[in-house]
């Protein structure tokens, strides 16, 4: 099954203002971006030359985390902050492990919505769906996702590179708590989030540049702040670490370098 819950006509895409999903698409080597996105992407890269590496490491973490979740028995995924479809989307990895997996993507960018219609497909045994919804409204997300997901069975909630756009810490915690309230024991939460632990002021300045010229705005959080989102959960080893250091693939070149995108995966007991 492939679906698109309550698709509304896409709002007019504003090509005069840079946008998070399109800038990440640019850094990942995609084509669904505009000059304004590339301009800000290049501007941030001048301040933080490894931002492209960070973007690609974040994407690689998604693949490793979803593979881990599938091997742990998860067959349902709620992917909040989908971004533009690219290589190894959540459903691609999940259904590679278990073809019957069911995935609901959530985003509220008109360009993401347009491409979700065309590109988010599914195996015959499984299902993918897309919700045009805002993470600031978790009740609407949960209501829409219930058309595809069974909240009586474990669900993996992924929020990769999205919670940093919730500027208020109490609201961010409230969103996470509301989502976790709805899923049963055995469910998981995966988060990836910018920090300034590795490059310090360079990353802080990159975020200031983002907030000056792009939207939506964002903020960095430290590992201790990120750990609070997992207070109700059992953190999976190795805990809150740089995305590059979360269960990295073995290579002959030793441990990868840390980056300022930290992550964690936790299981609801």
C-alpha positions in Angstrom: 0.0 0.0 0.0 1.1 3.5 -0.7 -0.9 6.5 0.3 -1.0 10.2 1.1 -3.3 11.1 4.0 -5.5 14.0 3.2 -3.2 15.6 0.7 -4.0 19.2 0.3 -2.9 21.2 -2.8 0.7 22.3 -2.3 1.0 26.0 -1.2 2.9 28.2 -3.5 6.6 27.5 -3.0 8.5 30.6 -2.0 11.7 30.6 -4.0 12.8 34.0 -2.5 13.4 32.6 1.0 15.8 29.8 1.8 14.3 26.7 3.5 15.8 24.0 5.7 14.7 21.0 3.6 16.0 22.5 0.4 19.4 23.6 1.9 19.9 20.1 3.2 19.0 18.7 -0.2 21.7 21.0 -1.7 24.4 19.8 0.8 23.4 16.2 0.1 24.0 16.8 -3.7 20.3 16.9 -4.6 18.7 19.0 -7.3 15.5 20.2 -5.6 16.7 23.5 -4.4 16.8 27.1 -5.5 19.5 29.8 -5.9 18.5 31.3 -2.5 19.1 27.9 -0.9 22.4 27.4 -2.5 23.5 30.9 -1.6 22.8 30.4 2.1 24.2 26.9 1.9 27.5 28.2 0.5 27.6 31.0 3.0 27.3 28.6 5.9 29.9 26.3 4.4 32.4 29.2 4.4 31.9 29.6 8.2 31.8 25.8 8.8 33.6 24.0 6.0 32.6 20.5 7.2 28.8 21.2 7.0 28.4 19.0 3.9 30.2 16.2 5.8 27.8 16.8 8.7 24.7 16.6 6.5 25.9 13.4 4.9 26.9 11.9 8.3 23.4 12.7 9.6 21.9 10.8 6.6 24.2 7.9 7.2 23.1 7.8 10.8 19.5 7.5 9.6 20.4 4.4 7.6 22.2 2.8 10.5 19.5 3.7 13.1 16.6 2.4 10.9 18.5 -0.8 10.2 19.1 -1.3 13.9 15.4 -0.7 14.6 14.3 -3.1 12.0 16.7 -5.8 13.3 15.3 -5.1 16.8 11.8 -6.0 15.5 10.3 -2.6 14.8 7.9 -2.7 11.9 6.3 0.8 12.2 8.0 4.2 11.8 6.8 7.7 12.4 9.4 9.9 10.6 8.9 13.6 11.6 10.8 16.1 9.6 11.1 14.0 6.5 13.0 16.4 4.3 13.3 15.9 0.5 13.4 12.3 -0.7 16.9 11.1 -1.4 18.9 7.9 -1.3 18.0 5.4 1.5 14.9 7.0 2.8 13.4 5.5 6.0 11.0 3.2 4.2 13.8 2.0 1.8 16.0 0.9 4.7 13.1 -0.4 6.9 11.5 -2.5 4.1 14.9 -3.8 3.1 15.1 -5.4 6.6 11.3 -6.3 6.7 9.2 -5.7 3.6 6.0 -5.5 5.8 7.2 -2.4 7.5 4.8 0.6 7.6 6.1 4.2 7.5 4.4 7.5 8.0 6.4 10.6 6.9 5.6 14.0 8.3 6.7 17.4 7.0 5.1 20.8 6.2 7.2 22.1 3.3 5.3 22.4 0.0 8.2 21.1 -2.0 8.6 18.1 0.2 4.9 17.4 -0.1 5.1 17.5 -3.9 7.9 15.0 -4.1 6.5 12.8 -1.4 3.5 12.2 -3.7 5.8 10.9 -6.4 8.7 9.3 -4.7 7.6 7.7 -1.4 6.6 4.3 -2.5 6.3 1.0 -0.7 6.7 -2.8 -1.0 3.4 -4.6 -1.6 3.6 -6.1 1.9 4.1 -2.8 3.7 2.8 0.8 3.5 4.1 4.3 3.3 2.0 7.5 3.9 2.7 11.2 4.1 1.2 13.8 6.4 1.4 17.5 5.6 1.6 18.5 9.3 3.6 20.6 11.7 5.7 19.0 14.5 4.4 21.8 16.8 1.0 20.1 16.6 1.7 16.5 17.7 -2.0 15.7 18.3 -2.7 16.3 14.6 0.3 14.1 13.7 -0.8 11.3 15.9 -4.4 11.4 14.6 -3.2 11.3 11.0 -0.6 8.6 11.5 -3.2 6.4 13.1 -4.7 5.7 9.7 -1.5 3.8 8.8 0.1 2.8 12.1 -1.3 0.7 14.9 -0.4 2.5 18.1 -1.2 -0.7 20.1 2.1 -2.1 18.7 5.7 -0.6 19.0 6.5 2.4 16.8 9.9 4.0 16.1 9.6 7.8 16.2 12.5 9.5 14.3 13.2 13.2 14.7 16.4 13.7 12.8 17.6 17.3 12.4 14.2 18.7 13.2 13.9 19.4 17.0 16.5 22.1 16.7 13.8 24.2 15.0 11.8 24.2 18.3 13.4 27.1 20.0 11.7 26.8 23.3 13.1 23.9 25.4 9.8 23.3 27.3 7.9 23.1 24.1 10.4 20.7 22.6 10.1 18.5 25.6 6.4 18.7 25.5 6.3 17.5 21.9 8.5 14.6 22.6 6.5 13.6 25.7 3.2 13.8 23.8 4.5 11.5 21.1 5.9 9.0 23.6 2.7 9.0 25.6 0.9 7.6 22.5 3.2 4.6 21.8 3.5 1.4 23.8 6.4 -0.2 25.6 9.0 -1.5 23.1 8.7 1.6 21.0 11.8 3.7 20.2 12.8 7.4 19.8 15.7 8.5 17.6 16.9 12.1 17.6 19.7 13.9 15.8 20.5 17.5 16.7 23.2 20.1 16.2 25.6 20.9 19.0 28.7 23.1 19.4 30.7 20.4 21.2 33.2 19.8 18.4 33.8 23.1 16.5 32.5 25.5 19.1 32.2 29.1 17.9 32.4 28.1 14.2 29.2 26.0 14.6 27.6 28.7 16.7 28.3 31.3 14.0 26.9 28.9 11.3 23.7 28.7 13.2 23.6 32.5 13.6 24.0 32.8 9.8 21.2 30.3 9.3 18.9 32.2 11.6 19.7 35.5 10.0 18.9 34.5 6.4 17.0 31.1 6.5 13.9 29.6 8.0 12.7 28.1 10.2 15.2 29.3 12.9 17.1 26.8 15.0 19.3 26.4 18.1 22.0 24.1 19.3 21.7 22.0 22.4 24.4 20.2 24.4 24.5 16.4 25.1 23.1 16.9 28.6 20.1 18.8 27.1 19.6 16.1 24.5 19.7 13.4 27.1 16.7 14.9 28.8 14.5 14.0 25.9 15.4 10.3 26.7 14.7 10.6 30.5 11.7 8.2 30.2 13.6 5.8 27.9 16.4 3.3 28.1 19.3 4.7 26.0 20.7 2.4 23.5 24.5 2.1 23.5 26.6 4.1 22.9 24.2 6.8 24.3 24.3 10.5 23.2 27.3 10.8 20.8 28.3 12.4 17.5 26.3 10.9 14.6 29.6 9.6 13.2 30.3 7.6 16.3 26.8 5.9 16.7 27.5 2.3 15.8 29.8 3.2 12.8 30.5 0.8 10.0 33.8 -1.0 10.5 36.5 0.4 8.2 40.3 -0.2 7.9 40.9 3.5 8.7 40.0 3.6 12.4 37.2 5.5 14.2 35.6 8.4 12.3 36.0 12.0 13.4 33.2 13.4 15.5 31.0 16.2 14.1 28.6 18.7 15.6 25.5 16.6 14.9 24.8 14.5 18.0 22.3 11.7 18.2 20.7 9.1 20.4 18.3 6.2 20.3 16.1 5.2 23.3 13.6 2.4 24.0 10.4 2.8 25.9 10.4 0.3 28.8 
